């Protein structure tokens, strides 16, 4: 059975909370919840919605890895903007940050799109 866990980004304090199932930071008026996907990256780090994951494209070293945001769409976790299903790539990927604390790690077009998504 998949473990149900959340973390929360406080937009006012600019702080990430690690939450248990029934914990909630107070006050919670400007909090964004992110659910644990149930998957881990290649270093066994838990992957949450909003994480930025880097995935190798080729092993020759000539093609730079792609960076994607983890998002939940249509009942599955996807790598945005590429539209790949997370479950197919998580074991190759590496979490390098999240969209709240490390937006600068995404390309400009993707980072700018986040302004309109939130």
N, C-alpha and C positions, 0 to 999 in steps of 0.2 A: 504494500500500500504506500502511496506517495505521501511524504511528509508535507503538511500544510503550514507554511511559514510566510511571514511578511517582513518587510522593512518599510520605513517611511521617511520621506524627505520633507523637512520642515522648511517651507519657502521663506518664512519670516526670519528664522535663526540660521538658515543655510547650514543645516545639520542633518546627517543621516542617522536614524534610529534603527537598531536591530530589535525586532519585536518578537515576542512569543505569541502564541495563538490568541490570547485574550488581552494582551498588553496594548496600551495606546498612550502615546505621549499627550500631556495636557498643557495648555489647551490645544485642541486639534482642529482648529478652524481653517488652517492653511497648510494641511498635510496631504501629501500625495503618497498613497499606498502602492507598493510594488510586491507582487507575489513571487515566491520561489517557484521556479519552473519544474523542479524535481530533477533537474539535470546538473551536471558538474562539468567544468572545463578540463583541459588536459592535466592540470595540476590539482584536480579534485576540489576546486573552489566552487561553491554553490553559485548558480546563475539565476539572477532575478530579472524581472521586467526592468527595462531602463538601463541595463548593463550595456557596455560597449565591448564587443568581443572582436578579436582580431583572428582572422582565419587565413592560413597559408593557401595560396592559389596554386603554386607549383613548387616543387622541391629543388629546382635548379638554382634558386636564389636570384634569378633574373627578373622575376615578376614580384612586385611588392605585395605583401598580404593585404587583404581587404578588411575594412573596419565596418562593423554593422551594429545597429542598435537592436536590442531584443525587445520585441513588441508582441502583444497578444491580439490576434485578428482571426475571426472566423473559427474559433475553437482550437486554435493551435498557436504555438510560439513561433514567430518568424524573425528572420534576420532582415531588418529594414536598412537600406532601401533595396536590397537585392532580391527579396521575396523568397529566400530559401528557408526551408523548414529547419528549425533549430536542432531537432533530434537527429538530423543527418550529419551535423557538423560540430556538435559540442565537444566531442573527444579530440578534435584537431584544434579547436579554438582556444584562445587565451583571453580571459577578462583583463582589460587594460584600464577600465574606469567605468563611469556611468554618465548619463546624460545631464545630470545636475552638477556634479563636481568636476567633470572632465569633458565638457562639450567641445573644447578646443581640439580634442583628439579626432573628431569627425571631420570630413571634408566640409568646406564652406556651405555647399548646397544643402547637405543633410542637416548641418547645424542650424542653418536659417529656417529650414522646414520645421524644426522643433519649436520655433517661436510661435507658429501658427497651430501646432498640434496641442499645445498646453494652454 
